[in-house]
Amino acid sequence: RQAFHSGLTRWRLGLAPTPSSNMSRRGARFLSSMLLCLAVAGGATSCARSTSGTPPRTAPLEGTRWILAEIGGRQAPHGMETQPVMLQLDRALDRATGYAGVNRFSGDYELQGASLRFGALATTRRAGPPEAESLEASVLTALAATAGWKITGGSLELVDANGARLMRFDAGTEPR
């Protein structure tokens, strides 16, 4: 009883820690830890977004959803219904799939080092406006002429047998 009484007296005089002050110390430690984690994570994020000469992270060729940015040296237009032209390579199935401007396509591909070749591509059979059909014809022709690839940062370039750039894609978001 004496110990309880002296503890209560010490608590009243502010000499002993109270349950709420213990919580605030733990809370302060937790908050400090969280702020440190956020600062580290924020620094890593800002470093990844930095434009100070460091290239952005490289996306893998296979498994990335590639969005057409340039074809034939010109900025790529969107296909029908403002849907972007898209390419995705599936390593597990050795299968290329995508959208060429009017129709979806699918077919085999062969990847050996920097060499990339597409097999015959099957497409759906929708009709579209002349400009979208022209874009699609250019995309399918460029895919058929592809002999190699290279990735720089978040961009994929498909090149012909002479190393000339046919198309440039940017890494996009995951498929829906």
N, C-alpha and C positions, 0 to 999 in steps of 0.2 A: 504494500500500500504506500509506503514511503517513496518507493521508486516511481510509482505512478504519480503521486502528488508532486514530487520534485520535477518530473517530466512535464506535468501540466503547468507548473509555475514557470519553468524554463520556456515553455511554448508561449505563455502569456507575455513574458518579457522579451520574446523574439530571439532567444538564445538557441532554441532547438528548432530543427527543421520541421515544418508542417507538412501534412500530406499534400497540400496544394503547391507548396514550394518545391517539393520533390518532383511533382508532375511538371512544373514549369522548367525545372532543370533538365528533366528527361526530354521535355518538349523542345527546349532550346538546343539540346544536343541533336535531337532528331532534325530540327529545322536547319541547324548548321550543316549536318550531313547532307540533307537534301539540297541546300543551296550550293554546296561544293559539287555535288553530282550534276546539278543543273548547269553550273558554270563550266565544268569540264565538258559536258555534252554540248552546251552552247558553243564553246570554243571549237569543238570538233566539227559542228555543223557549219559554223562560219568559215572554218578553214576549207571545208569541202566546197563552199560556195564562193570562195575567194577568187578574184580575177587577177591576182598578183603574179601571173605567169605560171602558176601551177595548173596543169590540165585537170579537167574534171575526171571523176572516176570512170574507168573503162567498163562498158557494158559487155557481157559475153555475147558472142555471135549467136549461139544456140540458146533458145529459151527466152530471148528478148523480143518484145514486140517492136519492130522497126517501122517508123512512120516516114514515108517518102518526103524528102525536103527539096530535092533537086533532081531533074532528069534532063539529059541533053544540054547541060550547062545553064538551064533555066530553073527558076523557082517552080516547084511542083504545085499545080492547082489541086484542089480537092476533086474527088470523083462525084458521082451522083449523090444528091441529098446531102451535100457538104461533108460526106464521109471521106476521111483521108485514105490514100493508098497505103496498104500495110503489108508487111512480110514478117513471117515468123518461122523459124526453123526448129523442128522437134528432133533432138538427138536420139531419143529412145526409138522413134519410128523411122528415122532418116527421111522425114517428110517435111516439105515446105508447104505452108498454107498462107493465104492472105486474101487481100481485096485489091483488084487491079484498076478500079475506077468505075466499073459498072457491075462486074461479076466477081464472085469469089473464085479462087483457084486453089489447086492442091496437086502435089506431085512429089516425086522422089528428088533427092539431091545427093551429090557426092562431095564430101569434104576431105581433102588431104592437105594438111598444112595450110598454105596460102592459096591453094587451088580450090575453087568452088564451081561446080557445074550442076545445072538443073536438068532433070529429065523432062519428058513430056509432061506438060501441065494440063490437067483437066479443068475446065471452067464451067460455071453455070451458064445458062443461055438467055439472060435478060437482055433486052434492048435498052438503049439509053440515048440521050441527046448526042449530037455529033461530036461536041467537044469532049465529052466523057468517053465516048467510044474511041476517039483519037488518042486520048491519054492512055486508055487501056491497051490499045495496040502498041503504043510506044513502050509501056511497062513490060508487056509480055515479050516483045522483041528484045528488049534489053536483058531480061532474065535469060532468054535463050542464048544470048551472046556472052553471058557472064563466064569468065574464066578464072577470076580471082577476087579476093576481098582484102580489105584492111580496115581496122578500127582505130580511130584517133579520138580519144576522149569518149564522148557519147555519140559519135557519128560513125556509121558504117558506109564504106564506099565499095560498090561493086564495079569491077574493071573488066575490060575485054582482054583478049590474048596479047595485045600490045601494051597493056597497062593503062589504056585510056579510061578515064572515069565515065561510066555509063549512068549511074545513079548514086545519089547520096541519101541515106536514111538517118534519122535521128532516133535515139532510143526513146520509146514511148512508155506508156503505162501498161500495167498488166491487162490482158484481155478480159473482157466482161463476161 
